[in-house]
Amino acid sequence: MPTERVRGVLEGAAIGAALAVLATYLGEIRGTAPLLLALVVGGGLAGAFTPARRGLRVGSGGLAAVLALCLLTPVLRAPLAGLVLSQSPVRADAIVVLGAGVQCGTGTLDPHSLARLVRGLELWRAGYAPRLTVSEPSGLLGPANCPPLSDLQRAHIRALYPSGGPEVLTLRRVTTTRDEAARVRALAHERGWRRVLVVTSPSHSRRATRLVASGGVEAVSVPAGETRFDMTLPLPFDRLAALRVVLYEGLSRVKAGVGGTPER
């Protein structure tokens, strides 16, 4: 029969493993293997001591209550709506297609990147602007063997329009949305752009548009469709995906408020 301390270690490790699963889902590429291992080991070590074990129980119970509220009710509708800025498209100098992800193993655009690119091309075809920008990742985040997002986007555009497609400009070595916004502002200053259309995911649109507009260029938010979940949150799956988005955007604002990004 295991002693109380051994039971505590196993209990703490189990809580740490549950937190690791949550961190993997919520953290995306920031949910690295060392971080997940640290959560499991840290939980086990904390479980060996009675005060820390009690803290783990209280904390995990509170977290479970919050998750249950988010999963069983549409409580996230209001904060989610606050992240979205959707405006009518107007004539502009460029369409800024903000970067998202790449499926590294298959070397293809992930659904977010594809939805943004398709929306940008729709706006170009409708005559709102003669050119698009795409983003080249810096490589500071994510697997080292991923093909550059900008290369995949350019290849997709060439496949659709072998000739007569839009002018495509690349925003070089970006890690964060703030990087992209700074590159856009520099291009606007260099080329005399006055207005750009910002294309990103709905939940990213308000923050991204504000960053692009902070340097004086007029930025109009024309978001792509949401590919991850139904924005009306009818199902627990949609609510869980929305929770991920709300947490990510909230932490991004906190990170900006305390002075920047951990990647720089």
C-alpha positions as CSV (number, residue, x, y, z in Angstrom):
1,M,0.0,0.0,0.0
2,P,1.7,3.2,-1.0
3,T,2.4,5.8,1.7
4,E,0.7,9.1,1.8
5,R,3.7,10.9,0.3
6,V,3.8,8.4,-2.6
7,R,0.1,8.9,-3.2
8,G,0.7,12.7,-3.1
9,V,3.4,12.4,-5.7
10,L,1.2,10.4,-8.0
11,E,-1.7,12.8,-7.5
12,G,0.5,15.8,-8.2
13,A,2.0,14.2,-11.3
14,A,-1.5,13.4,-12.5
15,I,-2.6,17.0,-12.0
16,G,0.7,18.1,-13.8
17,A,-0.1,15.8,-16.7
18,A,-3.6,17.3,-17.0
19,L,-2.1,20.8,-17.0
20,A,0.3,19.7,-19.7
21,V,-2.5,18.5,-21.9
22,L,-4.2,21.9,-21.4
23,A,-0.9,23.8,-22.1
24,T,-0.4,21.7,-25.3
25,Y,-3.9,22.7,-26.5
26,L,-3.8,26.4,-25.4
27,G,-0.1,27.0,-26.1
28,E,0.2,25.7,-29.7
29,I,3.9,26.0,-30.7
30,R,4.8,27.4,-27.2
31,G,3.7,24.1,-25.6
32,T,7.2,22.6,-25.9
33,A,8.2,19.2,-24.6
34,P,10.5,20.6,-21.8
35,L,7.6,22.8,-20.6
36,L,5.2,19.8,-20.5
37,L,7.8,17.6,-18.7
38,A,8.3,20.4,-16.2
39,L,4.6,20.5,-15.4
40,V,4.4,16.8,-14.8
41,V,7.6,16.7,-12.7
42,G,6.7,19.9,-10.9
43,G,3.3,18.5,-10.0
44,G,4.8,15.4,-8.7
45,L,7.3,17.2,-6.5
46,A,4.6,19.6,-5.2
47,G,2.4,16.6,-4.4
48,A,5.1,15.2,-2.0
49,F,4.4,18.0,0.5
50,T,1.1,18.5,2.2
51,P,0.7,22.3,1.9
52,A,1.7,22.3,-1.8
53,R,-0.6,19.3,-2.4
54,R,-3.5,21.2,-0.9
55,G,-2.7,24.2,-3.1
56,L,-2.7,21.9,-6.1
57,R,-6.1,20.5,-5.2
58,V,-7.6,24.0,-4.7
59,G,-6.1,25.3,-7.8
60,S,-7.1,22.4,-10.0
61,G,-10.6,22.5,-8.6
62,G,-10.9,26.2,-9.4
63,L,-9.6,25.7,-12.9
64,A,-12.0,22.8,-13.4
65,A,-14.9,25.0,-12.3
66,V,-13.9,27.7,-14.8
67,L,-13.5,25.2,-17.6
68,A,-16.9,23.7,-16.9
69,L,-18.5,27.2,-17.0
70,C,-16.9,27.9,-20.4
71,L,-17.7,24.5,-21.8
72,L,-21.3,24.2,-20.6
73,T,-22.5,27.8,-21.3
74,P,-21.9,30.4,-24.0
75,V,-20.3,32.8,-21.5
76,L,-17.4,33.5,-23.9
77,R,-19.6,35.1,-26.5
78,A,-19.1,38.7,-25.1
79,P,-15.3,38.6,-24.7
80,L,-15.0,36.9,-28.1
81,A,-17.1,39.6,-29.8
82,G,-14.9,42.2,-28.2
83,L,-11.9,40.8,-30.1
84,V,-13.5,41.2,-33.6
85,L,-13.4,44.3,-35.8
86,S,-15.1,43.8,-39.1
87,Q,-15.4,46.7,-41.5
88,S,-16.6,47.1,-45.1
89,P,-13.7,47.0,-47.7
90,V,-12.7,50.2,-49.5
91,R,-10.2,51.1,-52.1
92,A,-6.7,50.8,-50.6
93,D,-3.0,50.8,-51.6
94,A,-2.4,47.2,-50.4
95,I,-4.0,44.2,-48.8
96,V,-2.0,43.0,-45.8
97,V,-2.5,39.2,-45.4
98,L,-1.2,38.5,-41.9
99,G,0.7,35.3,-41.2
100,A,-0.7,32.2,-39.4
101,G,0.6,28.7,-39.4
102,V,2.1,26.0,-41.6
103,Q,1.7,22.2,-41.4
104,C,5.4,21.4,-41.3
105,G,5.2,17.7,-42.0
106,T,3.2,18.1,-45.3
107,G,4.6,21.5,-46.2
108,T,1.2,23.0,-46.7
109,L,-0.7,26.1,-45.4
110,D,-2.8,25.4,-42.3
111,P,-6.5,26.3,-42.5
112,H,-6.0,29.7,-40.9
113,S,-3.3,30.8,-43.4
114,L,-5.3,29.5,-46.3
115,A,-8.5,31.3,-45.2
116,R,-6.6,34.6,-44.9
117,L,-4.9,34.2,-48.2
118,V,-8.1,33.3,-50.0
119,R,-9.8,36.4,-48.5
120,G,-6.9,38.6,-49.6
121,L,-7.2,37.3,-53.1
122,E,-10.9,37.8,-53.1
123,L,-10.3,41.5,-52.2
124,W,-7.7,41.8,-54.9
125,R,-10.0,40.2,-57.6
126,A,-12.7,42.6,-56.5
127,G,-10.4,45.5,-57.3
128,Y,-9.9,46.9,-53.8
129,A,-6.0,47.0,-54.1
130,P,-3.4,46.0,-56.7
131,R,-1.0,44.2,-54.3
132,L,-0.8,41.9,-51.4
133,T,1.8,41.4,-48.6
134,V,2.7,38.0,-47.2
135,S,4.9,37.3,-44.1
136,E,8.2,35.4,-43.9
137,P,8.6,33.9,-40.4
138,S,11.8,34.7,-38.5
139,G,12.2,31.0,-37.5
140,L,12.5,31.9,-33.8
141,L,9.3,29.9,-33.0
142,G,8.3,26.5,-34.1
143,P,10.1,23.5,-35.7
144,A,13.3,24.4,-37.6
145,N,12.3,22.3,-40.7
146,C,9.1,24.2,-41.5
147,P,9.0,25.6,-45.0
148,P,8.6,29.4,-44.9
149,L,5.0,30.6,-44.9
150,S,5.6,33.3,-47.5
151,D,7.1,30.7,-49.9
152,L,4.0,28.5,-49.6
153,Q,1.7,31.5,-50.1
154,R,3.5,32.7,-53.2
155,A,3.4,29.2,-54.6
156,H,-0.3,29.0,-54.0
157,I,-0.8,32.3,-55.7
158,R,1.3,31.2,-58.7
159,A,-0.7,28.0,-59.0
160,L,-4.0,30.0,-59.1
161,Y,-2.6,32.8,-61.3
162,P,0.3,31.6,-63.5
163,S,0.2,35.1,-65.1
164,G,-1.5,38.3,-64.4
165,G,-1.8,37.8,-60.6
166,P,-1.4,40.4,-57.9
167,E,1.9,42.1,-57.0
168,V,3.2,40.2,-53.9
169,L,5.5,41.9,-51.4
170,T,7.1,40.0,-48.5
171,L,7.4,41.2,-44.9
172,R,10.7,39.8,-43.9
173,R,11.6,38.0,-40.7
174,V,8.6,38.4,-38.5
175,T,7.9,36.7,-35.2
176,T,4.9,38.5,-33.9
177,T,2.0,40.6,-35.1
178,R,3.9,43.7,-33.8
179,D,6.7,42.8,-36.2
180,E,4.3,42.5,-39.1
181,A,2.7,45.9,-38.2
182,A,6.1,47.5,-38.1
183,R,7.1,46.1,-41.5
184,V,3.8,47.3,-43.0
185,R,4.3,50.8,-41.6
186,A,7.8,50.9,-43.0
187,L,6.6,49.8,-46.5
188,A,3.8,52.4,-46.3
189,H,6.3,55.1,-45.6
190,E,8.7,54.0,-48.3
191,R,6.0,53.6,-51.0
192,G,3.6,56.4,-50.0
193,W,0.7,54.2,-49.0
194,R,-2.1,55.9,-47.2
195,R,-4.5,53.0,-46.6
196,V,-4.3,49.2,-46.3
197,L,-6.8,46.4,-45.8
198,V,-5.9,44.1,-42.9
199,V,-6.8,40.5,-43.4
200,T,-6.5,38.1,-40.5
201,S,-8.7,35.8,-38.4
202,P,-11.8,37.5,-36.8
203,S,-10.6,37.1,-33.2
204,H,-7.2,38.6,-34.1
205,S,-8.6,41.5,-36.1
206,R,-9.1,44.3,-33.6
207,R,-5.6,43.9,-32.0
208,A,-3.9,43.5,-35.4
209,T,-5.6,46.5,-37.0
210,R,-4.8,48.7,-34.1
211,L,-1.1,47.8,-34.3
212,V,-1.0,48.5,-38.0
213,A,-2.7,51.8,-37.6
214,S,-0.5,52.9,-34.7
215,G,2.1,54.4,-37.1
216,G,-0.2,56.8,-39.0
217,V,-1.3,54.5,-41.9
218,E,-5.1,54.1,-42.2
219,A,-5.9,50.4,-41.6
220,V,-9.3,48.9,-42.5
221,S,-10.1,45.5,-40.9
222,V,-11.6,43.0,-43.4
223,P,-11.2,39.6,-41.6
224,A,-11.3,36.2,-43.2
225,G,-13.8,33.5,-42.1
226,E,-13.3,31.7,-38.8
227,T,-12.1,28.1,-39.6
228,R,-11.6,26.8,-36.1
229,F,-15.1,27.0,-34.6
230,D,-18.6,28.4,-34.9
231,M,-18.5,32.0,-33.5
232,T,-22.0,31.6,-32.1
233,L,-20.6,28.8,-29.8
234,P,-23.4,26.3,-30.0
235,L,-21.3,23.3,-29.0
236,P,-18.8,22.5,-26.2
237,F,-16.2,22.0,-28.9
238,D,-16.7,25.5,-30.2
239,R,-16.6,26.9,-26.7
240,L,-13.3,25.1,-25.9
241,A,-11.8,26.5,-29.1
242,A,-13.1,29.9,-28.3
243,L,-11.5,29.7,-24.8
244,R,-8.1,29.0,-26.4
245,V,-8.5,32.1,-28.6
246,V,-9.7,34.4,-25.8
247,L,-6.8,33.3,-23.5
248,Y,-4.3,33.7,-26.3
249,E,-5.5,37.2,-27.2
250,G,-5.7,38.2,-23.5
251,L,-2.2,37.1,-22.8
252,S,-1.0,38.9,-26.0
253,R,-2.3,42.1,-24.6
254,V,-0.8,41.5,-21.2
255,K,2.6,40.7,-22.9
256,A,2.4,43.9,-24.9
257,G,1.5,45.9,-21.7
258,V,4.6,44.7,-19.8
259,G,7.0,45.7,-22.5
260,G,7.0,43.3,-25.4
261,T,7.6,39.7,-26.4
262,P,9.7,36.9,-25.0
263,E,11.0,36.1,-28.5
264,R,13.2,39.3,-28.6
